[in-house]
Amino acid sequence: MFEEAEWKSACAVVKRSKEAGEPTLSEFIAIVGKLGGHLGRKSDGAPGPQSIWQGLARVRDFACAWHAFHEK
């Protein structure tokens, strides 16, 4: 669903261990929500549309940087 540069760069920013491998879709949505400002407390529920939108904008920026620094 997401490009390799998107999930790898987002996982690097949130300091997710490399040994964990590629995140599942629900794990990645939680990462995107976190990047968009969602706090992720027990009673908060799932990230809303605004958190997802803002997080995806940041993921897109991280992926552009990933492409700039990791491609030959």
N, CA, C and O atoms as CSV, one atom per row, in Angstrom:
chain,resi,resn,atom,element,x,y,z
A,1,MET,N,N,0.820,-1.180,0.000
A,1,MET,CA,C,0.000,0.000,0.000
A,1,MET,C,C,0.874,1.257,0.000
A,1,MET,O,O,0.541,2.236,-0.669
A,2,PHE,N,N,1.974,1.243,0.733
A,2,PHE,CA,C,2.889,2.379,0.777
A,2,PHE,C,C,4.213,1.986,0.142
A,2,PHE,O,O,4.604,0.819,0.170
A,3,GLU,N,N,4.900,2.970,-0.430
A,3,GLU,CA,C,6.203,2.714,-1.033
A,3,GLU,C,C,7.217,2.384,0.049
A,3,GLU,O,O,7.053,2.745,1.214
A,4,GLU,N,N,8.255,1.699,-0.360
A,4,GLU,CA,C,9.311,1.322,0.573
A,4,GLU,C,C,9.940,2.562,1.217
A,4,GLU,O,O,10.214,2.568,2.417
A,5,ALA,N,N,10.167,3.599,0.426
A,5,ALA,CA,C,10.763,4.828,0.959
A,5,ALA,C,C,9.859,5.477,2.005
A,5,ALA,O,O,10.349,6.074,2.963
A,6,GLU,N,N,8.542,5.364,1.824
A,6,GLU,CA,C,7.606,5.966,2.774
A,6,GLU,C,C,7.667,5.265,4.122
A,6,GLU,O,O,7.835,5.918,5.152
A,7,TRP,N,N,7.533,3.953,4.126
A,7,TRP,CA,C,7.499,3.280,5.418
A,7,TRP,C,C,8.871,3.213,6.075
A,7,TRP,O,O,8.966,3.276,7.301
A,8,LYS,N,N,9.933,3.087,5.288
A,8,LYS,CA,C,11.270,3.044,5.887
A,8,LYS,C,C,11.641,4.384,6.504
A,8,LYS,O,O,12.194,4.429,7.603
A,9,SER,N,N,11.344,5.466,5.812
A,9,SER,CA,C,11.691,6.782,6.355
A,9,SER,C,C,10.847,7.117,7.578
A,9,SER,O,O,11.367,7.661,8.552
A,10,ALA,N,N,9.561,6.804,7.547
A,10,ALA,CA,C,8.695,7.082,8.694
A,10,ALA,C,C,9.119,6.259,9.904
A,10,ALA,O,O,9.122,6.765,11.026
A,11,CYS,N,N,9.472,5.004,9.689
A,11,CYS,CA,C,9.920,4.154,10.790
A,11,CYS,C,C,11.244,4.659,11.363
A,11,CYS,O,O,11.472,4.570,12.570
A,12,ALA,N,N,12.109,5.185,10.511
A,12,ALA,CA,C,13.378,5.738,10.986
A,12,ALA,C,C,13.137,6.981,11.840
A,12,ALA,O,O,13.807,7.174,12.855
A,13,VAL,N,N,12.194,7.814,11.439
A,13,VAL,CA,C,11.914,9.049,12.179
A,13,VAL,C,C,11.343,8.743,13.560
A,13,VAL,O,O,11.704,9.402,14.534
A,14,VAL,N,N,10.457,7.752,13.657
A,14,VAL,CA,C,9.867,7.420,14.960
A,14,VAL,C,C,10.725,6.421,15.740
A,14,VAL,O,O,10.323,5.940,16.799
A,15,LYS,N,N,11.901,6.119,15.208
A,15,LYS,CA,C,12.881,5.246,15.861
A,15,LYS,C,C,12.346,3.833,16.116
A,15,LYS,O,O,12.557,3.265,17.187
A,16,ARG,N,N,11.660,3.282,15.132
A,16,ARG,CA,C,11.193,1.893,15.190
A,16,ARG,C,C,12.367,1.003,14.816
A,16,ARG,O,O,13.098,1.317,13.877
A,17,SER,N,N,12.563,-0.089,15.520
A,17,SER,CA,C,13.738,-0.928,15.282
A,17,SER,C,C,13.715,-1.544,13.889
A,17,SER,O,O,12.657,-1.920,13.386
A,18,LYS,N,N,14.878,-1.645,13.276
A,18,LYS,CA,C,14.984,-2.223,11.935
A,18,LYS,C,C,14.667,-3.714,11.946
A,18,LYS,O,O,14.211,-4.262,10.942
A,19,GLU,N,N,14.906,-4.368,13.073
A,19,GLU,CA,C,14.651,-5.805,13.183
A,19,GLU,C,C,13.161,-6.132,13.114
A,19,GLU,O,O,12.782,-7.262,12.810
A,20,ALA,N,N,12.325,-5.143,13.396
A,20,ALA,CA,C,10.873,-5.368,13.368
A,20,ALA,C,C,10.360,-5.572,11.947
A,20,ALA,O,O,9.275,-6.120,11.754
A,21,GLY,N,N,11.127,-5.138,10.956
A,21,GLY,CA,C,10.732,-5.335,9.566
A,21,GLY,C,C,9.638,-4.369,9.132
A,21,GLY,O,O,9.387,-3.351,9.776
A,22,GLU,N,N,8.995,-4.719,8.022
A,22,GLU,CA,C,7.937,-3.874,7.472
A,22,GLU,C,C,6.723,-3.893,8.399
A,22,GLU,O,O,6.276,-4.964,8.809
A,23,PRO,N,N,6.183,-2.706,8.734
A,23,PRO,CA,C,5.019,-2.677,9.626
A,23,PRO,C,C,3.749,-3.125,8.903
A,23,PRO,O,O,3.625,-2.999,7.685
A,24,THR,N,N,2.820,-3.647,9.684
A,24,THR,CA,C,1.509,-3.968,9.125
A,24,THR,C,C,0.792,-2.650,8.827
A,24,THR,O,O,1.248,-1.583,9.236
A,25,LEU,N,N,-0.314,-2.732,8.122
A,25,LEU,CA,C,-1.056,-1.521,7.779
A,25,LEU,C,C,-1.536,-0.804,9.036
A,25,LEU,O,O,-1.442,0.420,9.115
A,26,SER,N,N,-2.045,-1.535,10.011
A,26,SER,CA,C,-2.532,-0.883,11.237
A,26,SER,C,C,-1.383,-0.254,12.019
A,26,SER,O,O,-1.555,0.815,12.604
A,27,GLU,N,N,-0.213,-0.896,12.039
A,27,GLU,CA,C,0.954,-0.313,12.699
A,27,GLU,C,C,1.389,0.966,11.989
A,27,GLU,O,O,1.738,1.956,12.631
A,28,PHE,N,N,1.364,0.934,10.659
A,28,PHE,CA,C,1.797,2.107,9.915
A,28,PHE,C,C,0.811,3.259,10.058
A,28,PHE,O,O,1.223,4.418,10.113
A,29,ILE,N,N,-0.474,2.964,10.118
A,29,ILE,CA,C,-1.475,4.015,10.336
A,29,ILE,C,C,-1.256,4.658,11.700
A,29,ILE,O,O,-1.413,5.871,11.846
A,30,ALA,N,N,-0.895,3.856,12.703
A,30,ALA,CA,C,-0.592,4.416,14.028
A,30,ALA,C,C,0.640,5.316,13.962
A,30,ALA,O,O,0.678,6.360,14.613
A,31,ILE,N,N,1.648,4.919,13.180
A,31,ILE,CA,C,2.853,5.743,13.001
A,31,ILE,C,C,2.489,7.050,12.298
A,31,ILE,O,O,2.932,8.122,12.709
A,32,VAL,N,N,1.684,6.960,11.239
A,32,VAL,CA,C,1.260,8.157,10.505
A,32,VAL,C,C,0.464,9.079,11.425
A,32,VAL,O,O,0.662,10.294,11.416
A,33,GLY,N,N,-0.427,8.505,12.211
A,33,GLY,CA,C,-1.201,9.305,13.164
A,33,GLY,C,C,-0.312,9.999,14.175
A,33,GLY,O,O,-0.535,11.159,14.521
A,34,LYS,N,N,0.692,9.287,14.645
A,34,LYS,CA,C,1.633,9.872,15.600
A,34,LYS,C,C,2.377,11.046,14.968
A,34,LYS,O,O,2.569,12.080,15.608
A,35,LEU,N,N,2.791,10.888,13.724
A,35,LEU,CA,C,3.476,11.970,13.018
A,35,LEU,C,C,2.547,13.162,12.782
A,35,LEU,O,O,3.009,14.293,12.633
A,36,GLY,N,N,1.251,12.909,12.749
A,36,GLY,CA,C,0.266,13.965,12.553
A,36,GLY,C,C,-0.236,14.593,13.841
A,36,GLY,O,O,-1.087,15.482,13.811
A,37,GLY,N,N,0.286,14.135,14.974
A,37,GLY,CA,C,-0.079,14.745,16.244
A,37,GLY,C,C,-0.968,13.916,17.143
A,37,GLY,O,O,-1.295,14.353,18.247
A,38,HIS,N,N,-1.367,12.740,16.710
A,38,HIS,CA,C,-2.203,11.871,17.540
A,38,HIS,C,C,-1.358,11.338,18.685
A,38,HIS,O,O,-0.244,10.860,18.467
A,39,LEU,N,N,-1.879,11.417,19.900
A,39,LEU,CA,C,-1.101,11.019,21.073
A,39,LEU,C,C,-1.086,9.516,21.305
A,39,LEU,O,O,-0.119,8.993,21.858
A,40,GLY,N,N,-2.121,8.818,20.899
A,40,GLY,CA,C,-2.152,7.360,20.986
A,40,GLY,C,C,-2.314,6.807,22.385
A,40,GLY,O,O,-1.837,5.708,22.671
A,41,ARG,N,N,-2.974,7.541,23.262
A,41,ARG,CA,C,-3.223,7.020,24.608
A,41,ARG,C,C,-4.316,5.958,24.540
A,41,ARG,O,O,-5.012,5.844,23.532
A,42,LYS,N,N,-4.465,5.189,25.604
A,42,LYS,CA,C,-5.447,4.094,25.616
A,42,LYS,C,C,-6.851,4.552,25.237
A,42,LYS,O,O,-7.527,3.899,24.442
A,43,SER,N,N,-7.281,5.651,25.796
A,43,SER,CA,C,-8.668,6.093,25.588
A,43,SER,C,C,-8.833,7.019,24.378
A,43,SER,O,O,-9.928,7.536,24.157
A,44,ASP,N,N,-7.788,7.237,23.601
A,44,ASP,CA,C,-7.869,8.164,22.469
A,44,ASP,C,C,-8.560,7.586,21.245
A,44,ASP,O,O,-9.086,8.346,20.432
A,45,GLY,N,N,-8.577,6.296,21.088
A,45,GLY,CA,C,-9.150,5.703,19.892
A,45,GLY,C,C,-8.190,5.796,18.718
A,45,GLY,O,O,-7.005,6.084,18.889
A,46,ALA,N,N,-8.707,5.554,17.544
A,46,ALA,CA,C,-7.880,5.586,16.326
A,46,ALA,C,C,-7.619,7.034,15.907
A,46,ALA,O,O,-8.392,7.930,16.245
A,47,PRO,N,N,-6.527,7.260,15.170
A,47,PRO,CA,C,-6.274,8.619,14.675
A,47,PRO,C,C,-7.389,9.077,13.747
A,47,PRO,O,O,-7.931,8.286,12.975
A,48,GLY,N,N,-7.721,10.339,13.826
A,48,GLY,CA,C,-8.777,10.899,12.995
A,48,GLY,C,C,-8.251,11.367,11.652
A,48,GLY,O,O,-7.054,11.270,11.381
A,49,PRO,N,N,-9.146,11.877,10.804
A,49,PRO,CA,C,-8.743,12.286,9.460
A,49,PRO,C,C,-7.716,13.412,9.436
A,49,PRO,O,O,-6.835,13.422,8.576
A,50,GLN,N,N,-7.813,14.361,10.364
A,50,GLN,CA,C,-6.849,15.463,10.358
A,50,GLN,C,C,-5.457,14.982,10.738
A,50,GLN,O,O,-4.473,15.404,10.132
A,51,SER,N,N,-5.358,14.098,11.741
A,51,SER,CA,C,-4.059,13.540,12.132
A,51,SER,C,C,-3.467,12.709,11.001
A,51,SER,O,O,-2.265,12.780,10.742
A,52,ILE,N,N,-4.292,11.931,10.333
A,52,ILE,CA,C,-3.821,11.108,9.217
A,52,ILE,C,C,-3.349,12.003,8.071
A,52,ILE,O,O,-2.294,11.756,7.488
A,53,TRP,N,N,-4.120,13.037,7.749
A,53,TRP,CA,C,-3.765,13.949,6.656
A,53,TRP,C,C,-2.437,14.644,6.950
A,53,TRP,O,O,-1.566,14.705,6.082
A,54,GLN,N,N,-2.276,15.169,8.167
A,54,GLN,CA,C,-1.039,15.854,8.518
A,54,GLN,C,C,0.134,14.870,8.564
A,54,GLN,O,O,1.241,15.203,8.142
A,55,GLY,N,N,-0.107,13.666,9.074
A,55,GLY,CA,C,0.942,12.651,9.112
A,55,GLY,C,C,1.370,12.216,7.723
A,55,GLY,O,O,2.561,12.024,7.474
A,56,LEU,N,N,0.417,12.057,6.815
A,56,LEU,CA,C,0.758,11.665,5.442
A,56,LEU,C,C,1.559,12.746,4.725
A,56,LEU,O,O,2.423,12.442,3.903
A,57,ALA,N,N,1.270,14.006,5.036
A,57,ALA,CA,C,2.058,15.097,4.454
A,57,ALA,C,C,3.509,15.005,4.918
A,57,ALA,O,O,4.433,15.222,4.135
A,58,ARG,N,N,3.702,14.683,6.190
A,58,ARG,CA,C,5.064,14.536,6.716
A,58,ARG,C,C,5.742,13.307,6.127
A,58,ARG,O,O,6.926,13.354,5.794
A,59,VAL,N,N,5.003,12.204,5.996
A,59,VAL,CA,C,5.574,10.981,5.410
A,59,VAL,C,C,6.021,11.243,3.978
A,59,VAL,O,O,7.074,10.761,3.563
A,60,ARG,N,N,5.238,11.996,3.224
A,60,ARG,CA,C,5.612,12.329,1.852
A,60,ARG,C,C,6.930,13.107,1.827
A,60,ARG,O,O,7.789,12.850,0.984
A,61,ASP,N,N,7.088,14.058,2.752
A,61,ASP,CA,C,8.336,14.825,2.846
A,61,ASP,C,C,9.512,13.918,3.220
A,61,ASP,O,O,10.597,14.040,2.651
A,62,PHE,N,N,9.299,13.020,4.167
A,62,PHE,CA,C,10.362,12.093,4.575
A,62,PHE,C,C,10.759,11.189,3.412
A,62,PHE,O,O,11.941,10.900,3.225
A,63,ALA,N,N,9.770,10.741,2.626
A,63,ALA,CA,C,10.060,9.862,1.488
A,63,ALA,C,C,10.870,10.596,0.417
A,63,ALA,O,O,11.760,10.011,-0.201
A,64,CYS,N,N,10.561,11.873,0.200
A,64,CYS,CA,C,11.352,12.667,-0.761
A,64,CYS,C,C,12.796,12.771,-0.307
A,64,CYS,O,O,13.716,12.646,-1.115
A,65,ALA,N,N,12.998,13.000,0.981
A,65,ALA,CA,C,14.355,13.074,1.519
A,65,ALA,C,C,15.042,11.701,1.409
A,65,ALA,O,O,16.230,11.617,1.100
A,66,TRP,N,N,14.280,10.636,1.667
A,66,TRP,CA,C,14.826,9.282,1.573
A,66,TRP,C,C,15.322,9.005,0.168
A,66,TRP,O,O,16.411,8.464,-0.021
A,67,HIS,N,N,14.516,9.379,-0.817
A,67,HIS,CA,C,14.932,9.198,-2.212
A,67,HIS,C,C,16.178,10.024,-2.537
A,67,HIS,O,O,17.065,9.561,-3.253
A,68,ALA,N,N,16.238,11.231,-2.015
A,68,ALA,CA,C,17.369,12.116,-2.305
A,68,ALA,C,C,18.677,11.583,-1.733
A,68,ALA,O,O,19.732,11.761,-2.342
A,69,PHE,N,N,18.626,10.940,-0.583
A,69,PHE,CA,C,19.854,10.506,0.085
A,69,PHE,C,C,20.177,9.033,-0.079
A,69,PHE,O,O,21.305,8.631,0.209
A,70,HIS,N,N,19.237,8.208,-0.531
A,70,HIS,CA,C,19.492,6.775,-0.623
A,70,HIS,C,C,19.556,6.221,-2.040
A,70,HIS,O,O,19.877,5.047,-2.226
A,71,GLU,N,N,19.261,7.028,-3.023
A,71,GLU,CA,C,19.359,6.540,-4.405
A,71,GLU,C,C,20.670,6.977,-5.005
A,71,GLU,O,O,21.205,8.037,-4.681
A,72,LYS,N,N,21.178,6.139,-5.888
A,72,LYS,CA,C,22.480,6.419,-6.496
A,72,LYS,C,C,22.333,7.047,-7.844
A,72,LYS,O,O,23.331,7.349,-8.497
